[in-house]
Amino acid sequence: MLKSYIEIPPSATLRMNTLALAKKQRGERVYNLSAGEPFLPTDSGVIEAACRAMRAGQTHYPPVLGLPELRRAAAEWMNSTYATAYAPDEVIATCGGKFGLYALCRALLGPGDEALIIAPYWVSYPSLIQLAGASAVTVATAPERGWKASRQDLEQAITPRTRVIIFNNAANPTGVVYHREEIGALLECAAAHDLAVVSDEVYSGLVYDGRIFVSAGSFPEHHGRVFVVQSVSKHFAMTGWRVGFVLGDKGIIESLGVLQSQSTTGTASISQWAATAALAMAPAIMSEVSQKMSERRDALHSALQSTFGGFVAKPASGLYTLAALADLGVKDTASTAFCERLLEQANIALVPGAPFGQEGYVRFSFGEDSAELCAAVRALGEYLKKTRLLV
Ligand SMILES: Cc1ncc(COP(=O)(O)O)c(C=O)c1O
């Protein structure tokens, strides 16, 4: 019998999405609110650019750190959009933001080290940290405090083994957006303990109602310890192209390149040309995607309100609404069992709160179009009534 040393759980969101897609493939009507992506076509100008690149023979191995054109475009986009000051040689292009996070964990953490993550956290952080041989230490937050962690919360979790803080702003699954002073305080805390900060900003372009997004990379005094993770997946509606970036200290970026040279070799050259084109059209594409996602967020919110009452908060950013099962009127708040039953019996895919470190909650994605979101909430209401799972 062969043994696999991969001893981490599969991504909870991808698992639910895979189960939902398998049902769909069997011809069943599935309401899939599990996937973390905007269901919009990639901009036609981006597709054109990718086709042009292929026709021009750009189909060979790309440079390991990414195409020079893309690294320059990513630095310029961050600098002009979020007031950072990155040079092209402080950027690496990766296979999505996810591989950037994996590479950073491998570079910054070793066996016995600890990394702080703020709950509710993105499902993959604990496993990415574990794959580096380190341990995740959770910093709890509460809805009454807007799901935000303060400097004091971090201070209480820091030990002599802490090396890294993983900070997700704008956050999945809560939609929390931190203000400049709050980010400044967290960075001061990191500096006081000589910690690296991995700032996962892949939802920075999906910030709603006129809110301003502040990058942790825009504090010159902390330039050397902050690593920004970015991606074209979410705000450019390009999940399948698999292009992300890490921006930060040149020496660490080069070491991520070494890891990349011995693992993925980098992301697809065609995708890199597509991402370069997307960045050149960033203001237009980002405002279109964020406008559509804001409308879908509103549609999901009003459907939830009219079905379950006014308890579910409207997220400030991202693609998700995190709802307490109790606020949906559900008696049994074991979220994984609830979501599995819901998919099995009613063909509705949500993601349980437990793998986000927040039991008793479920996550709705609003990446689907508004009609589908409303139909899903209607089906959920009917299912809960029929099965008498309500309080
Ligand atoms: C918080 C967060 N970070 C990073 C990622 C990775 O995205 P990608 O690898 O598509 O860039 C995701 C994807 O869902 C996410 O939600």
The ligand as a Gaussian input file, in Angstrom:
#p B3LYP/6-31G(d) Opt

LIG

0 1
 C       -8.236000      35.503000       0.782000
 C       -7.739000      34.855000      -0.454000
 N       -6.435000      34.908000      -0.730000
 C       -5.917000      34.341000      -1.837000
 C       -6.732000      33.663000      -2.712000
 C       -6.079000      33.041000      -3.898000
 O       -6.604000      33.440000      -5.115000
 P       -5.857000      33.147000      -6.496000
 O       -4.910000      32.030000      -6.249000
 O       -6.934000      32.786000      -7.447000
 O       -5.149000      34.402000      -6.845000
 C       -8.109000      33.552000      -2.460000
 C       -8.981000      32.771000      -3.336000
 O      -10.092000      32.437000      -3.036000
 C       -8.625000      34.177000      -1.303000
 O       -9.920000      34.134000      -1.006000

